[in-house]
Amino acid sequence: MTDTHLSTRYGAKPQRRPLPQYFWYVLTACAVLAGVAFVFWVQSADSDQPSGRDVGFELTSSDEVQLTFEVSKRAEDTAICAIKALNTAGAPVGWKEVAIGPYADDQGNGISVQTVHLRVLGEATTVTVDTCWKA
């Protein structure tokens, strides 16, 4: 059967109206606005969170380690950083939370260098800053 026979028997298929052109303009504007809002939200979410960066560590003995690290935060904030020591299998053998209080930021870069001694349960092969957060 052809389309003409079907349309005479069952009636013509209703023609779908194309979407107006302004619909596509509005849809594009909404997508761009949502993208800009998302980028702004991502950029502003972590701006006030302190962060830690390892500088170096020293294994002073089989049950003690020393970590030197930098904390980047606003000078007037108090941050807490979690320090962890790991063994050869990657299992934690030591953990310590260190509070870094407000300090005079002479250089204006918001970075404070800290050195921490940490007692461990077994021989550690690495020491690192796990995470930092506001107190």
C-alpha positions in Angstrom: 0.0 0.0 0.0 1.1 3.5 -0.7 0.9 6.5 1.4 -2.0 7.9 -0.6 -4.1 4.7 0.0 -3.3 4.8 3.7 -4.1 8.5 4.0 -7.5 8.1 2.2 -8.4 5.1 4.5 -7.2 6.4 7.9 -6.9 10.1 7.3 -3.9 12.3 6.8 -1.1 12.3 9.4 -1.1 15.6 11.2 1.8 17.8 10.2 4.1 18.7 13.1 4.7 22.4 13.3 8.4 23.4 13.5 9.5 25.0 16.7 9.7 28.8 16.4 13.2 30.3 16.0 13.0 32.3 19.3 12.7 28.9 21.1 16.2 28.0 20.0 17.6 31.4 21.0 16.1 31.1 24.5 17.4 27.5 24.8 20.9 28.6 23.8 20.8 31.5 26.2 19.7 29.3 29.1 22.5 26.8 28.4 25.1 29.5 28.3 23.8 31.0 31.5 23.8 27.6 33.2 27.4 27.0 32.1 28.6 30.4 33.4 26.8 29.8 36.7 28.4 26.4 37.0 31.9 27.7 36.4 31.4 30.5 38.9 30.1 28.0 41.5 33.1 25.7 41.0 35.6 28.6 41.3 34.1 30.1 44.4 33.6 26.8 46.3 37.2 26.1 47.2 38.5 29.7 47.4 38.4 29.8 51.3 39.5 26.2 52.0 43.0 25.8 53.3 45.3 23.4 51.5 48.5 21.6 52.5 51.5 20.7 50.3 54.4 18.4 51.3 57.9 20.0 51.3 59.9 17.1 52.7 60.0 14.4 55.4 62.6 12.6 57.4 62.5 9.2 59.0 64.2 10.0 62.3 63.9 6.5 63.8 61.8 3.4 63.4 59.0 4.8 65.5 59.2 8.6 64.7 59.1 10.7 61.6 59.2 14.4 60.8 57.3 16.2 58.1 57.8 19.7 56.8 54.8 21.1 54.9 53.3 24.3 53.7 49.7 25.4 54.5 48.0 27.9 52.3 45.2 29.8 54.0 44.0 33.2 55.0 46.2 34.6 57.7 43.4 35.2 60.2 41.8 31.7 59.8 42.6 28.6 61.9 43.1 25.4 59.9 43.5 21.8 60.9 45.7 19.5 58.8 45.7 15.7 59.0 49.2 14.2 58.7 49.5 10.5 57.9 52.5 8.1 57.7 52.3 5.0 55.5 54.3 1.8 55.4 55.5 -0.1 52.3 52.1 -1.6 51.8 50.4 1.8 51.8 48.7 1.2 55.2 48.6 4.0 57.7 51.0 3.5 60.6 50.6 7.0 62.0 48.1 9.9 62.1 48.1 13.3 63.6 45.9 16.4 63.3 47.7 19.6 63.6 46.1 23.0 64.3 47.6 26.0 62.5 46.3 29.2 64.1 46.2 32.8 62.8 49.6 34.2 62.0 51.2 37.4 60.8 51.5 37.1 57.0 54.6 39.2 56.4 55.0 38.2 52.7 51.3 38.5 51.9 51.1 35.1 50.2 49.1 33.3 52.9 51.6 30.4 53.1 52.9 29.1 56.5 55.7 26.5 56.7 55.1 23.9 59.5 57.3 21.1 60.8 55.6 18.2 62.7 57.1 15.2 64.6 54.9 12.1 64.4 55.1 8.9 66.4 54.4 5.8 64.3 53.3 2.2 65.1 55.6 0.6 62.6 58.3 1.6 60.1 57.0 4.3 57.8 58.2 4.8 54.2 56.4 8.0 53.5 54.7 10.9 55.3 52.2 13.3 53.7 49.5 15.8 54.4 46.2 14.0 53.9 43.8 17.0 54.0 43.3 20.4 55.6 40.1 22.1 56.6 38.9 25.2 58.5 38.5 24.9 62.2 
